[in-house]
Amino acid sequence: MNNVPAFTVLSSAVVVSVCAINANYARSIFYYRTRHPRMPTLLIPRLAVSLTATLVAFTLGLLAAWYETAILIANVDIGSLGRVWIVGVLNMTTYIAIGFLLTCFLRSVGTATTIVLVLASSILTT
């Protein structure tokens, strides 16, 4: 579980950069605001794809770690593995949602990423 905070911050930064439609002002005014009357039609698929990719990668990594542990050390209880998976999924979903909401309200990708990094570092290090 030592890599979960780093993976969470990385996935949040990816979501912030993918969903930042106001990062390039000219493109956001010309293309996004005039061609698409509803913003959720642009943002929800980006969020869904990023969240799905993150959770699939986390699940595959957890299964690989479980297999390595079972082979090299000892069997891991399925209940413990399930609890770790649930906590990891909730953790990543929370930070990705925070990054997504910050991106929706802020123009700068750097500002949103910095806020997510500060939040993640202050909460995950306690």
C-alpha positions in Angstrom: 0.0 0.0 0.0 3.0 2.3 -0.1 2.5 3.2 -3.7 -1.2 4.1 -3.4 -0.6 7.8 -2.4 1.7 8.3 -5.4 -0.7 6.6 -7.8 -3.6 8.6 -6.4 -1.8 11.9 -6.9 -0.7 10.8 -10.4 -4.2 9.8 -11.5 -5.7 13.0 -10.0 -3.1 15.1 -12.0 -4.0 13.1 -15.2 -7.8 13.8 -14.6 -7.0 17.5 -14.0 -5.1 17.8 -17.3 -7.6 15.8 -19.3 -10.7 17.7 -18.1 -9.2 21.2 -18.3 -11.1 22.6 -21.1 -10.4 26.2 -20.1 -6.6 25.7 -20.1 -6.3 27.0 -23.7 -8.6 30.1 -23.7 -8.9 30.5 -27.5 -9.7 26.8 -28.0 -12.2 26.8 -25.2 -14.1 29.8 -26.5 -14.0 28.9 -30.2 -14.5 25.1 -30.1 -15.8 24.0 -26.7 -18.2 26.9 -26.0 -19.6 27.4 -29.5 -19.7 23.8 -30.8 -21.0 22.1 -27.7 -24.1 23.6 -26.0 -23.8 21.4 -22.9 -20.5 21.0 -21.0 -21.4 17.7 -19.3 -21.4 16.0 -22.7 -17.7 16.9 -22.9 -16.6 16.4 -19.3 -18.5 13.3 -18.1 -16.9 10.9 -20.7 -13.4 12.2 -19.9 -14.0 11.7 -16.2 -15.5 8.2 -16.8 -12.6 7.0 -19.0 -10.0 8.4 -16.6 -11.7 6.9 -13.5 -12.2 3.5 -15.1 -8.6 3.3 -16.3 -7.3 4.3 -12.9 -9.5 1.7 -11.1 -8.6 -1.1 -13.5 -4.9 -0.3 -13.1 -5.3 -0.3 -9.3 -7.2 -3.6 -9.3 -4.6 -5.3 -11.6 -1.7 -4.0 -9.4 -3.5 -5.2 -6.3 -4.0 -8.6 -7.8 -0.4 -8.8 -8.9 0.7 -7.9 -5.4 -1.6 -10.5 -3.9 -0.2 -13.2 -6.2 3.4 -12.3 -5.4 2.7 -12.3 -1.7 0.9 -15.6 -1.9 3.8 -17.2 -3.8 6.7 -15.7 -1.9 5.5 -15.2 1.7 2.1 -16.6 2.6 -1.6 -16.6 1.7 -3.5 -13.4 2.2 -7.0 -13.5 3.6 -9.6 -12.6 0.9 -11.5 -10.4 3.4 -8.4 -8.3 4.0 -7.7 -8.0 0.3 -11.3 -6.9 -0.3 -11.1 -4.3 2.4 -7.8 -2.9 0.9 -9.5 -2.8 -2.5 -12.5 -0.9 -1.2 -10.5 1.6 0.7 -8.1 2.1 -2.3 -11.0 2.6 -4.7 -12.8 5.1 -2.4 -9.5 7.0 -1.9 -8.8 7.3 -5.6 -12.4 8.1 -6.5 -12.4 10.9 -3.9 -9.3 12.5 -5.1 -10.2 12.2 -8.8 -13.6 13.8 -8.0 -11.9 16.6 -6.1 -9.5 17.2 -9.0 -12.4 17.1 -11.5 -14.4 19.6 -9.5 -11.4 21.9 -9.2 -10.8 21.7 -12.9 -14.4 22.7 -13.6 -14.2 25.8 -11.5 -10.6 26.9 -12.2 -9.0 28.0 -15.4 -5.4 26.9 -14.6 -4.3 23.3 -14.8 -1.4 24.2 -12.6 -3.5 25.7 -9.8 -5.9 22.7 -9.8 -3.0 20.3 -9.7 -1.3 22.2 -6.9 -4.4 22.2 -4.8 -4.9 18.4 -5.4 -1.3 17.8 -4.5 -1.5 19.8 -1.3 -4.7 18.1 -0.2 -3.4 14.7 -1.0 -0.1 15.3 0.8 -1.7 16.7 3.9 -4.3 13.9 4.2 -2.3 10.9 3.0 0.7 11.7 5.2 -1.2 11.8 8.5 
